[in-house]
């Protein structure tokens, strides 16, 4: 069976070929896929009164190397559909307050480690090079991604001259992007639940032959399908919060990589800024770390 097929359709099409225990698992997943996506093999087995090994063998029957791969496929299918209320009710792993801190931090560490293991370094270097060469760099991120977009735009402004952060301000995002040309670059930050407005904007700039770099959760995300370069950093689903620690780390690395070629110019700019900060008492001079 092909893993790339819609999992629910795969279960429906092959239901008659399953053993009695596998049919029970398949029925539960089809009817409660939003809950099954966050269950361990042991917990899923207990819910349907079969053994953990039966659940693991079922995943193998579907063509997965293990249950964790099946679980990930389920999560990928639903993570863009889950409401905030559903996330709260499903993530009982974090109900234990004493251990929740460690669990949350470990999830973020795992997400950053995935970047280290899976990042396409050639694409990363090409992205930094495209940022340096672009006439104007537009940074687009809406809703929760807007914080990352503002952060990226803030620091890129110290490195290159023409950076514009596109946001939901007085002007519609299409008005802010109306002067985009094939000499410009759009950096989009897009995470589930994917903003429909963001994807519409990407299609608009693509029609104008503008190159697009996407920072998103996966190479198969909607934004990645429209982009020329994709940098993937997974977000962690932590109850009602989408943890964006991993993409923030990737953005930090991208900012630094972009600035490598312009070190002398950056030193000059920050020297000028230090003069301005001192002149107008921007920072507390009584603080030795200012």
GUVOKOL-273126 format. One record per atom (N, C-alpha, C): x, y, z; residue in one letter. Coordinates in pm, whole numbers, plus 50000, padded with zeros to 5 digits. Atoms other than C-alpha are relative to their C-alpha. Last residue first. Layout:
BEGIN
XYZA;...
// end
This chain:
BEGIN
500804993250100X;523535475752840X;500725000349866X;500215008750115X;525245448753044X;499255006849888X;498745003350066X;526805472053302X;499844991349877X;499955014450010X;523335486453379X;501294996149926X;499625005149869X;523715522253494X;500104984950001X;498544999949988X;523755532953130X;500494995250135X;499664996249864X;520115522453088X;501524999050018X;499835010749902X;519605520652712X;500435005550135X;500945010950028X;518145545052459X;500074989350107X;500205007749875X;519935574952609X;498974988949983X;501404998449958X;519465596652296X;499644991250121X;500424986050007X;523135602452220X;498615001950059X;499344992549893X;524215568052340X;499505014550004X;500515004949872X;521675549752125X;500595007850117X;501374995149984X;522535571451823X;499444996050135X;499914985549982X;526285565251860X;498625006050024X;499504997849864X;525655528051911X;500105014950029X;501115001949907X;523545528151594X;500435002550144X;500864988250011X;526385542951389X;498834999250099X;499244988949941X;528725515851516X;499195012849998X;500205001049855X;526025490151441X;500815010650075X;501384996649967X;525955501751080X;499764999750151X;500194985650017X;529735501651045X;498615004450043X;499244993449892X;530075466751193X;499815015149992X;500775001849878X;527325454550959X;500685006950118X;501144990950008X;529095469450656X;499154999150126X;499504986349983X;532335452150753X;498865010150000X;499564997649862X;530585418550804X;500465014450023X;500054985449981X;528625419050478X;500515004250138X;499344993350113X;529315384050343X;500115015050021X;498605003850010X;528545367050675X;500755008049893X;499094989249963X;525325386650725X;501484996949983X;500164989050094X;523085362750535X;501015011150027X;499415004250127X;524435333250733X;499915011149896X;498544999949984X;523685351451060X;500694996249869X;499564986049984X;520105359150959X;501525000750005X;500104993750132X;519575323550833X;500465014550004X;498905005050082X;520845308451159X;500015006649863X;498754994449947X;518495330351362X;501204996049915X;499964986050044X;515625320551131X;501265006950053X;499625000150142X;516375283651189X;500125014249947X;498595003750004X;516275288951566X;500525000149856X;499254988349951X;512965307351538X;501504997349994X;499864990250109X;511645278851320X;500725012750043X;499135005250106X;512525254351601X;500105009649881X;498604999149958X;511045275151885X;500924995649888X;499244995750117X;507695279851708X;501485001850034X;498664995849965X;505625260251962X;500795003149873X;499075004750102X;502005259751850X;501375005350037X;498904991550047X;500015264252171X;500774993049889X;500584989450083X;496565249252249X;501065009249942X;501334996049956X;498105216352370X;499465010949908X;500015001349854X;501715215852254X;498685005550051X;501364997649954X;501845209451880X;499964997350149X;500535010049907X;505515212951795X;498585004050040X;500554994049879X;506575232051484X;499444988950088X;501295004449947X;508815215151233X;499595008250122X;499785000949855X;511555234151057X;498654996950062X;500985006449913X;511755230950680X;500464999750144X;499235003449881X;513575255450457X;499014994750102X;500735002949876X;511945256050113X;500984996250110X;499125005949900X;513395272849804X;499164997950126X;498805004150073X;511445280949487X;501004993250092X;498714993249977X;508115281949667X;501114994649911X;499984987950083X;504555273149556X;501405006249999X;500385003550137X;504465237149679X;500105011949905X;498855006250067X;506405247149990X;499694996849855X;499074989550037X;503595270650093X;501194994449923X;500534992050112X;501015242550082X;500965011049955X;501004990349953X;503215220150303X;499495008149881X;501265002150072X;504945190850131X;498905009450050X;499764998150143X;508525200350222X;498734997849918X;499755012150077X;507395203850583X;500195003349853X;499825012049919X;506915227950870X;500394987749922X;501245006949970X;507485260750690X;500294986750067X;499605006149873X;510065286950605X;498724993950055X;500965003049894X;509365294750241X;500704993850121X;499385009049902X;511645312850000X;498964997450108X;500575001849867X;509845327549699X;500844990250081X;499525012049930X;511185341749373X;499464999750143X;499164996949884X;509005367849201X;500414986950068X;498665005850017X;507725359148856X;500975003750110X;499144988750037X;504675382148887X;501474995949991X;500454995650132X;502345352048884X;500845011649948X;499465009850094X;504385338849175X;499625003649858X;498624995950031X;503635371049364X;500654990249903X;499974986950065X;499875364349340X;501425003849961X;500385002450139X;500155327349420X;500045013149920X;498895006950067X;502075336249734X;499684997549852X;498964990150028X;499445361749838X;501174993749926X;500504991650110X;496685335749807X;501055010349959X;499865008050122X;498735311950021X;499505007649878X;498585001250033X;499125338150293X;500184992749868X;499574987150055X;495415346450288X;501474999649958X;500444999550139X;494505309850335X;500475012849932X;500854988650033X;496555309350653X;499675000149851X;499494991250105X;497895274550724X;499005011149967X;500915002050110X;496755260151058X;500295010349893X;501405003749974X;499475250851049X;499465007750121X;500145011849914X;502665270550974X;498524996850020X;501365005650001X;503715295550707X;499964987050078X;499985008849884X;506655319550702X;498584994850019X;501285002849935X;507085335150359X;500224990550117X;499775010549901X;510245351650230X;498694998250074X;500975001149891X;509445370949912X;500414988450090X;500075012949933X;512285381549685X;498945000750109X;500235000149855X;512555409649434X;499934985750054X;498724996849937X;514095412249086X;499914999650154X;499165012050005X;511115394348928X;501395002450057X;499505003150134X;508925423149044X;500864987350006X;499045011150008X;506735431149346X;500394997449855X;498844995750078X;505035465149326X;501084989249987X;500364996850138X;501575452249431X;501185004049913X;499205008250092X;502875434749742X;499825004049854X;498614999349958X;501715459850005X;500924992449904X;499554986450025X;498425464449820X;501475001650037X;499814999050144X;498005426749814X;500455014049960X;498705005850036X;498605425550190X;500255000749850X;500145014250025X;495715449950247X;501344994449954X;500055004150139X;496825483550375X;499864984949989X;501044992150068X;495905495550725X;499844996149854X;500104986249955X;497975467250873X;498875007249928X;501404995950008X;497725429550835X;499835013850060X;500865004149890X;501405423750770X;498585005149981X;501394999350044X;504065424950501X;499124994850113X;500805010349935X;507525432350642X;498545002249962X;501384995949967X;509585452350396X;499254988250061X;500795010849941X;513365449750368X;498625005550037X;501414999450037X;515455471850142X;499244987750048X;500644986949996X;518865480350284X;498484999849978X;500274995350136X;520475447750385X;499095012250006X;499065006450092X;522135436650708X;499855005149858X;498644996149963X;520585457350986X;501024995149899X;499834985650025X;517165455450819X;501385005050039X;499544998450138X;517535417650814X;500225014649966X;498565002350009X;517345418851193X;500545001049858X;499264990949912X;513925435151219X;501504998449982X;499894986950065X;512515416550918X;500835009850081X;499115001350115X;513285382651071X;500205013449932X;498645002549947X;511735392751405X;501004999149885X;499514987449946X;508645407751238X;501444998650051X;499754991150113X;508175376351030X;500555013450048X;498765004350063X;508555353751334X;500365009349884X;498934996849905X;505895373351521X;501364996149944X;499664985850012X;503635372951214X;501135003950096X;498734998450073X;503745334851204X;500445014549989X;498895003149908X;501065333351476X;501355001649933X;500465006449878X;498645352451245X;501194996450090X;501254995349940X;500335361750918X;499644991750123X;500445009949902X;503875359250787X;498785005450072X;501435001949982X;505355376850486X;499724989050101X;500155010749901X;508855391350459X;498524999050036X;501274999249930X;509445411450141X;499904988050094X;500395012349934X;513065415250032X;498695002650076X;500794997949880X;513685442849778X;499654986250057X;500194985549999X;516375443249510X;499225004250124X;501324994850037X;517395407549594X;499955015350005X;500044995050138X;521065397149591X;498715007449966X;499004989550022X;521685393349967X;499865006549862X;500364988449916X;518435374450024X;500965011549974X;501124993250066X;519175351249731X;499575012350078X;499474993050117X;522585342649881X;498905007849929X;499234988449951X;521075334150220X;500535008349884X;500974990449945X;518505311650047X;500715012650049X;500604993050114X;521205294749840X;499015010550048X;499004990550050X;523125286450157X;499455007949882X;499794989849897X;520025270450313X;500975010749951X;501164991050007X;519135251849993X;500145011550099X;499874992750127X;522645237149982X;498865010049984X;499024989249980X;522395228250352X;500225008149872X;499285000150127X;519165208350303X;500975011850004X;499904987750080X;518105204850665X;500794997749872X;500745000550126X;517195169750789X;500185012149910X;499925012850072X;519475160751079X;499455000849858X;498595003650017X;520155195751217X;500124987549912X;499444990650098X;516525205951159X;501454996149970X;500485004250132X;515335174251335X;500525009449891X;499145010950046X;517545183051632X;499574995049862X;498754993950046X;515665216051662X;500954989349948X;500294992850124X;512335197651678X;501255006649943X;500165009950107X;513645172951936X;499775006949866X;498655005050030X;514865201652155X;499944989949885X;499314989550075X;511425217852134X;501414995649960X;500604999350133X;509725185352236X;500705010449913X;499465011250078X;512185181352522X;499434999949859X;498644996450041X;511285216152649X;500634988949915X;500104989350099X;507565207352650X;501395003749949X;500545005550124X;508105174052824X;499975010449889X;498985008250065X;510405189053088X;499514994749866X;498904991450042X;507915216453171X;501054992149925X;500324993550127X;504965192353173X;501155008849950X;499135004750107X;506465169653439X;499815007449868X;498655002049947X;505115185853755X;500974996149888X;499264987449999X;502075199453573X;501454998250044X;499155001249882X;500755164953484X;500935012250005X;500864997249886X;498015174353234X;500784999050132X;499524988249930X;500625177152961X;499125003750119X;498615002249958X;500255142152816X;500515011550087X;499995002649857X;496485148452815X;501404997050051X;498655000349946X;496905164752477X;500004998150150X;499225011550045X;493615155452314X;501344998650070X;500585012549952X;491205178252501X;500854987949965X;499995000249853X;493345209352461X;499514986550051X;498625001949957X;493995202152094X;500094999050152X;499625013950019X;490285197452025X;501414997350050X;500705007849898X;489475231452177X;500384985349990X;499304998249874X;492125248151961X;499374991750111X;500294987249936X;490565233651649X;500785000850130X;500354999749859X;492215205451463X;499705014150048X;501454999949981X;492055206851086X;499595001350145X;500544987650056X;495635216150991X;498505001250022X;499524988549923X;497005190151231X;499525013449945X;501004992649922X;494725163251093X;500485013150057X;501324999150062X;496495145750808X;499085009750075X;499884991350117X;500005153050933X;498645002149934X;499854986449950X;499075138351272X;500105009949885X;501284995549946X;497775106651108X;500065014650045X;500884998150115X;500945102950902X;498625004950044X;499614987350063X;503025108351215X;499125003049880X;500484989249914X;501115080651394X;500315013649939X;501454999450019X;501725056651105X;499415011650080X;500204994650135X;505435064851115X;498525001249968X;499764985549994X;505485060051495X;499815006549863X;501214993049961X;503835025951452X;500195015150000X;500395001749862X;506775012351260X;498765008150032X;498895006949933X;508335008650918X;499684997450147X;499174991449917X;505015017450757X;501084991850070X;498804995850071X;503584997450469X;500915009150077X;500314988350081X;499984993750588X;501225005349925X;500865004550110X;500774958650709X;499665011449905X;499135006650098X;503634972850916X;499204995449878X;499254989350067X;501214996451092X;500914994349892X;500974993450088X;498944966651166X;500685011349924X;500085008150122X;501944947651304X;499025006149899X;498744998150072X;502514975951553X;499984992249868X;500024986450056X;498854976051659X;501255002449916X;500965000350111X;498904938151703X;499925013649932X;499325006150115X;502104941151910X;499074999249879X;499134989850060X;500324965452145X;500684994449875X;498664998249945X;497684939052209X;500765010949927X;499045008650071X;493994943052125X;501385002850059X;499855013549944X;491144956152339X;500804990449911X;500795009050085X;490194986452125X;500154985250042X;501294993950034X;491245013852368X;499114990749919X;500905001049885X;493974991852517X;498625005349967X;500355013949981X;495624988052176X;499014998050114X;500965003250105X;495485025452113X;499534985650014X;501274993849963X;497145031652449X;498924997149897X;500575006749883X;499915006652379X;498625005550035X;500495012950045X;500565019752029X;499334992450114X;498935009550019X;500785054752175X;499414986949949X;499905011549911X;497835077552120X;501264991949970X;499214996249883X;497995112451972X;500094988850103X;498744993650042X;496875104551617X;500905003350118X;498985010350023X;494265080251754X;501355006249966X;499505004849871X;492235109351896X;501154990149980X;499434988549930X;491785128151568X;500554996150136X;498634997450044X;491395095351382X;500655011750072X;499404991449897X;488355085751590X;501445003849964X;501034992749925X;485935069451344X;500585009950100X;500894993050092X;488445058451081X;498975008550074X;499274988950061X;491085050451345X;499085008049908X;499784989749899X;488645029551550X;500695012349939X;501284993549970X;487415010451247X;500185011350100X;500354991550114X;490995003251136X;498715007650026X;499124988249995X;491944990251481X;499625009849889X;500394992249881X;488924966851492X;500825012850009X;501254993050034X;489624955551135X;499525008650116X;499654988350081X;493214947951233X;498755007849960X;499434989649914X;492044925151515X;500335012649924X;501044995249908X;489754905451280X;500535011250089X;500415010149902X;492424903151009X;498955006050094X;499414999849866X;492464928950731X;499524988050083X;498805008649997X;491744921550363X;500604999050140X;500395014150010X;488154934450379X;501214990550011X;500595004949876X;489314968650505X;499724984949995X;499375012749968X;491634975250213X;499394993150123X;499845008350119X;489745003350040X;500504985950033X;501305003750055X;488475018950362X;500134990049885X;500655009049906X;491865018550532X;498664995049946X;499265012650005X;493525033750226X;499364989750092X;500445006850121X;490825060350207X;500684986449987X;501375004649975X;491555069750569X;499454992449879X;500015011649910X;495285071150501X;498604994550022X;500734995849882X;495055094150198X;499794987850090X;501444999050015X;497585078749966X;499385005350128X;500364986450039X;501255087550017X;498505001549974X;500204991449882X;501855056250221X;499515013849962X;499204988050010X;501285034449915X;499705009350117X;500844988050000X;500005000050000X;500875012550000X;
// end
